[in-house]
Amino acid sequence: MPKIKSIFKAKSFETFQELLDQNREIREYLTFEYLNANRDKNLKDVYNLLANSAIEDLSTIQAIDTYLLANPKEYEYFKFVFNFQTEEGLMDENYRLLQNPYVDTLYQETLRLISAQEVAYELDQAFARLKSTYPEFEAPKVQTVYSAFGKDVYMSDSLIVIGLDYYLGEEASYRPNVYDYILKRLTPDHLVPQIMQFMSLPYNETAEGQRSVLDEMIYYGKAFAFAKQMLPCIADSLIVGYSSQDLANATVSEAVIWNHFLEEKLLYSEQPVHITRYIDERPNVLEIDRRAPGRIGQWLGWQIVEAYQKETETDFVDLMDETDAQKVLTRSKYRPRSR
């Protein structure tokens, strides 16, 4: 069962909490903004909302809109999680936006700088490869919208909504209000690879329990391998979300990066500070080198996964099912490539 749906349908709070602990990205997605804005709420409140919600069974924006209008507590929650507001909730915001001269400029640039038809075609091709790999896969409906920076991507099992204006790239007059190192990958070329990485969630099996840096490295390495499998002609820089220069910096420094992980005994560390420093979003990893891009552990995990695939000739589905990160590392016989 896909991870997000299994979290929504967790039979108990303990199971809900355990699933969130195993899936850090989803935990942040489902809880961070809501709990940060509602200090009187806690994780148990989120569980109670989701356990009784029917939103995951809906497949159109209109159905979700109607449902949230009838369920104000869920509307209050989901507007933080998905930044998805109903027509009633958007009334004042829409008026404000329509009075803002940048909105029309942004809309016209969205039409000029990104092709909804091309995005849909690329996703259709990727979904076809996914279907051939996992015959049980049913392609979700894809809707592209102009959101005025309301939300970049909303995803459920049956629906993907893409705010195209988030992905206009450097030519746009207005850009989303995010850090520059994240802004670099909000381009038309990065959009489909990002979605396919998200699509890996139901298929990317992981071990239960406390997670080490190595566990996170292999998890993300498999996510990148999944995206590459579904988008074989896409450049590696787009798969990993680096600029060409960032990827070049990582590639030429691979031995230095690997030696740092070994010397600092990082692989088996379960300390949150190490996961934050080497796995999560940062502009650079200064502990290694000022040119080492953020998320360097994710990229290094991909190199290990690729070495494992080459060394063992493991079937792709078996790779995604593999939960033993140590086994992947050991059997990969990974060594940094000479540059």
C-alpha positions as CSV (number, residue, x, y, z in Angstrom):
1,M,0.0,0.0,0.0
2,P,1.4,3.4,-0.8
3,K,3.1,5.1,2.1
4,I,0.9,8.2,2.3
5,K,-2.3,6.3,2.1
6,S,-1.1,3.8,4.8
7,I,-0.3,6.8,7.1
8,F,-3.7,8.3,6.5
9,K,-5.3,4.9,7.3
10,A,-3.1,3.9,10.2
11,K,-5.2,1.7,12.6
12,S,-3.7,3.3,15.8
13,F,-1.9,6.4,16.9
14,E,1.2,4.2,17.7
15,T,1.2,2.9,14.1
16,F,0.7,6.4,12.8
17,Q,3.7,7.7,14.8
18,E,5.9,4.8,13.8
19,L,5.1,5.3,10.1
20,L,5.9,9.0,10.3
21,D,9.2,8.2,12.1
22,Q,10.1,5.8,9.2
23,N,9.3,8.5,6.6
24,R,10.8,11.8,7.6
25,E,9.9,13.6,4.4
26,I,6.2,12.7,4.8
27,R,6.3,13.5,8.5
28,E,7.5,17.1,7.7
29,Y,5.0,17.4,4.9
30,L,2.0,16.3,7.0
31,T,2.8,18.0,10.3
32,F,5.4,20.8,10.3
33,E,3.5,23.8,9.0
34,Y,0.2,22.9,10.7
35,L,1.8,22.3,14.2
36,N,4.0,25.3,13.9
37,A,1.0,27.5,13.2
38,N,-1.2,25.8,15.8
39,R,0.8,25.5,19.0
40,D,-2.2,24.2,20.9
41,K,-2.3,21.1,18.6
42,N,-0.1,18.0,18.7
43,L,0.6,14.9,16.7
44,K,-2.4,13.1,18.2
45,D,-4.7,15.8,16.8
46,V,-3.3,15.3,13.3
47,Y,-3.8,11.5,13.7
48,N,-7.4,12.0,14.7
49,L,-8.1,14.3,11.7
50,L,-6.5,11.9,9.2
51,A,-8.0,8.8,10.6
52,N,-11.5,10.1,10.0
53,S,-10.8,11.9,6.7
54,A,-12.1,10.8,3.3
55,I,-10.1,13.2,1.3
56,E,-7.7,10.5,0.0
57,D,-10.6,8.8,-1.8
58,L,-11.4,11.9,-3.9
59,S,-10.0,12.3,-7.4
60,T,-10.9,15.8,-8.6
61,I,-10.3,19.3,-7.4
62,Q,-14.0,20.0,-7.4
63,A,-14.7,17.0,-5.2
64,I,-12.0,18.0,-2.7
65,D,-13.3,21.6,-2.8
66,T,-16.8,20.5,-1.9
67,Y,-15.6,18.1,0.8
68,L,-13.5,20.7,2.5
69,L,-16.3,23.2,2.5
70,A,-18.4,20.6,4.4
71,N,-15.5,19.8,6.8
72,P,-14.1,23.0,8.2
73,K,-11.7,21.3,10.7
74,E,-10.1,19.4,7.8
75,Y,-10.0,22.6,5.7
76,E,-8.1,24.3,8.5
77,Y,-5.6,21.5,8.5
78,F,-5.2,20.9,4.8
79,K,-4.7,24.6,4.0
80,F,-1.4,24.3,5.9
81,V,-0.4,20.9,4.6
82,F,-1.2,21.4,0.9
83,N,-1.8,25.2,0.8
84,F,-5.0,24.1,-0.9
85,Q,-8.0,26.4,-0.2
86,T,-11.6,26.3,-1.2
87,E,-13.4,29.0,-3.2
88,E,-14.9,30.4,0.0
89,G,-11.5,30.6,1.7
90,L,-9.9,32.1,-1.3
91,M,-12.4,34.9,-1.8
92,D,-10.5,37.7,-0.1
93,E,-7.2,36.3,-1.4
94,N,-8.4,36.3,-4.9
95,Y,-9.5,39.9,-4.7
96,R,-6.1,40.9,-3.4
97,L,-4.3,39.0,-6.1
98,L,-6.4,40.4,-8.9
99,Q,-5.5,43.9,-7.7
100,N,-1.8,43.1,-7.8
101,P,-0.2,44.0,-11.2
102,Y,2.3,41.2,-10.9
103,V,-0.3,38.5,-11.2
104,D,-1.2,39.1,-14.9
105,T,2.5,39.3,-15.7
106,L,3.2,36.0,-14.0
107,Y,0.2,34.4,-15.7
108,Q,1.4,35.6,-19.2
109,E,4.9,34.4,-18.4
110,T,3.5,31.0,-17.3
111,L,1.9,30.6,-20.8
112,R,5.2,31.6,-22.5
113,L,7.8,29.8,-20.5
114,I,6.4,26.4,-19.7
115,S,4.2,24.1,-21.8
116,A,1.5,22.2,-20.0
117,Q,1.2,19.9,-23.0
118,E,4.9,19.0,-22.9
119,V,4.8,18.3,-19.1
120,A,1.8,16.0,-19.7
121,Y,3.6,14.2,-22.5
122,E,6.7,13.6,-20.5
123,L,4.6,12.3,-17.5
124,D,2.7,10.0,-19.8
125,Q,5.9,8.5,-21.1
126,A,7.2,8.1,-17.5
127,F,3.9,6.6,-16.4
128,A,4.0,4.1,-19.3
129,R,7.5,2.9,-18.1
130,L,6.2,2.7,-14.5
131,K,3.2,0.7,-15.7
132,S,5.5,-1.7,-17.5
133,T,7.6,-2.1,-14.4
134,Y,4.7,-2.3,-11.9
135,P,1.6,-3.6,-13.8
136,E,-0.6,-2.8,-10.9
137,F,0.2,0.9,-11.2
138,E,-2.7,3.1,-12.2
139,A,-1.7,6.5,-13.6
140,P,-3.1,9.4,-11.6
141,K,-5.0,12.2,-13.3
142,V,-2.7,15.2,-13.9
143,Q,-4.0,18.8,-13.7
144,T,-1.8,21.8,-14.4
145,V,-2.9,25.1,-12.9
146,Y,-1.8,28.7,-12.5
147,S,-1.6,29.1,-8.7
148,A,0.0,32.6,-8.2
149,F,2.6,30.8,-6.0
150,G,-0.2,29.1,-4.0
151,K,1.4,25.6,-4.2
152,D,4.0,23.9,-6.3
153,V,2.7,20.3,-6.4
154,Y,-0.2,18.5,-4.7
155,M,-0.1,14.7,-5.0
156,S,-2.4,11.9,-4.0
157,D,-2.7,8.3,-5.3
158,S,-5.3,9.4,-8.0
159,L,-4.5,13.1,-8.6
160,I,-1.5,15.3,-9.3
161,V,-2.0,19.1,-9.4
162,I,1.0,21.1,-10.6
163,G,1.3,24.9,-10.1
164,L,3.2,25.7,-13.3
165,D,4.2,29.2,-12.2
166,Y,6.5,27.7,-9.6
167,Y,8.7,26.2,-12.4
168,L,9.4,29.1,-14.8
169,G,13.1,29.3,-14.2
170,E,15.4,32.3,-14.4
171,E,13.6,34.1,-17.2
172,A,10.6,34.8,-15.0
173,S,10.1,38.3,-13.7
174,Y,8.8,36.9,-10.4
175,R,10.0,33.8,-8.5
176,P,8.7,31.9,-5.5
177,N,9.9,33.2,-2.1
178,V,12.3,30.3,-1.3
179,Y,16.1,30.0,-0.7
180,D,18.3,30.6,-3.8
181,Y,19.7,27.1,-3.6
182,I,16.2,25.6,-3.9
183,L,15.2,28.2,-6.5
184,K,17.8,26.8,-8.8
185,R,15.8,23.7,-9.4
186,L,12.4,25.3,-9.8
187,T,12.7,25.2,-13.6
188,P,10.6,23.5,-16.4
189,D,13.4,20.9,-16.8
190,H,13.4,19.9,-13.2
191,L,9.6,19.5,-12.8
192,V,9.0,16.0,-14.2
193,P,12.1,14.5,-12.5
194,Q,10.9,15.9,-9.2
195,I,7.5,14.4,-9.6
196,M,8.9,11.0,-10.6
197,Q,11.1,11.1,-7.5
198,F,7.9,11.6,-5.4
199,M,6.3,8.8,-7.3
200,S,8.9,6.4,-5.9
201,L,7.5,6.7,-2.4
202,P,5.1,3.6,-2.7
203,Y,7.8,1.4,-4.1
204,N,10.9,2.5,-2.1
205,E,10.9,0.1,0.8
206,T,12.8,0.9,3.9
207,A,13.7,-0.9,7.2
208,E,11.7,-0.1,10.3
209,G,13.2,1.5,13.3
210,Q,15.8,4.2,14.0
211,R,17.5,5.3,10.8
212,S,21.2,6.0,10.3
213,V,22.9,8.3,7.8
214,L,23.5,5.2,5.6
215,D,19.8,4.3,5.7
216,E,19.0,7.7,4.5
217,M,21.7,7.7,1.8
218,I,20.5,4.4,0.3
219,Y,16.8,5.5,0.5
220,Y,17.5,8.6,-1.5
221,G,19.8,6.7,-3.8
222,K,17.0,4.4,-4.7
223,A,14.6,7.3,-5.2
224,F,17.0,8.8,-7.7
225,A,17.5,5.4,-9.4
226,F,13.7,5.1,-9.7
227,A,13.4,8.5,-11.3
228,K,16.3,7.6,-13.7
229,Q,14.6,4.3,-14.6
230,M,11.4,6.1,-15.5
231,L,13.3,9.0,-17.3
232,P,16.3,7.3,-18.9
233,C,17.1,10.2,-21.2
234,I,17.1,12.9,-18.5
235,A,20.4,14.4,-17.4
236,D,21.7,13.2,-14.0
237,S,21.9,16.8,-12.8
238,L,18.1,17.1,-13.2
239,I,17.4,13.8,-11.5
240,V,19.4,14.8,-8.4
241,G,18.3,18.5,-8.5
242,Y,21.7,20.0,-8.8
243,S,23.0,22.5,-11.3
244,S,25.5,21.2,-13.8
245,Q,28.3,23.0,-11.8
246,D,27.1,21.5,-8.5
247,L,27.1,18.0,-10.1
248,A,30.6,18.5,-11.5
249,N,31.8,19.7,-8.1
250,A,30.4,16.6,-6.4
251,T,31.8,14.3,-9.1
252,V,35.4,15.5,-9.1
253,S,35.4,15.4,-5.3
254,E,33.8,12.0,-4.9
255,A,36.9,10.5,-3.2
256,V,37.2,13.5,-0.8
257,I,33.5,13.2,0.1
258,W,33.6,9.5,0.7
259,N,36.8,9.8,2.8
260,H,35.1,12.5,4.9
261,F,32.2,10.2,5.6
262,L,34.6,7.4,6.7
263,E,36.9,9.6,8.8
264,E,34.1,11.2,10.6
265,K,32.3,7.8,11.2
266,L,29.1,9.2,9.7
267,L,27.6,6.1,8.0
268,Y,26.2,4.5,11.1
269,S,25.4,7.7,13.0
270,E,21.8,8.1,14.0
271,Q,22.3,11.6,15.3
272,P,19.8,14.1,13.9
273,V,22.6,16.7,13.5
274,H,24.4,14.5,11.0
275,I,21.3,13.7,9.0
276,T,20.5,17.4,8.8
277,R,24.0,18.3,7.9
278,Y,24.6,15.7,5.2
279,I,21.2,14.6,4.0
280,D,18.8,17.5,4.3
281,E,18.6,20.8,2.4
282,R,21.5,23.1,2.7
283,P,23.2,25.5,0.2
284,N,26.6,23.8,0.8
285,V,28.3,21.3,3.1
286,L,31.1,23.4,4.5
287,E,32.3,20.6,6.7
288,I,33.6,18.9,3.5
289,D,34.3,21.9,1.2
290,R,32.6,25.1,0.4
291,R,31.9,23.8,-3.1
292,A,30.2,20.6,-1.9
293,P,26.5,21.0,-2.6
294,G,23.8,20.4,0.0
295,R,22.2,17.0,0.2
296,I,25.5,15.5,-0.6
297,G,24.7,12.3,1.3
298,Q,21.7,11.8,-1.1
299,W,24.0,12.0,-4.1
300,L,26.6,9.8,-2.6
301,G,23.9,7.2,-1.8
302,W,23.0,7.2,-5.5
303,Q,26.6,6.4,-6.4
304,I,26.5,3.4,-4.0
305,V,23.1,2.2,-5.4
306,E,24.5,2.5,-9.0
307,A,27.6,0.5,-8.0
308,Y,25.3,-2.1,-6.3
309,Q,23.2,-2.4,-9.5
310,K,26.3,-2.8,-11.7
311,E,28.0,-5.3,-9.4
312,T,25.1,-7.6,-8.6
313,E,22.9,-7.1,-11.7
314,T,20.0,-6.9,-9.3
315,D,16.5,-6.6,-10.9
316,F,15.1,-3.1,-10.6
317,V,12.0,-4.2,-8.6
318,D,14.2,-6.2,-6.2
319,L,16.4,-3.1,-5.8
320,M,13.4,-1.0,-4.7
321,D,12.3,-3.8,-2.4
322,E,15.7,-4.1,-0.7
323,T,15.5,-2.7,2.9
324,D,19.0,-3.6,4.1
325,A,21.2,-0.6,3.5
326,Q,24.3,-2.3,4.8
327,K,23.8,-5.2,2.3
328,V,23.6,-2.6,-0.5
329,L,26.8,-1.0,0.6
330,T,28.7,-4.2,1.2
331,R,27.7,-6.0,-2.0
332,S,28.2,-2.8,-4.1
333,K,31.9,-3.0,-3.5
334,Y,31.7,0.8,-3.8
335,R,34.9,2.7,-4.3
336,P,35.0,6.4,-5.4
337,R,35.7,6.6,-9.1
338,S,39.0,8.2,-10.2
339,R,38.5,11.5,-12.0
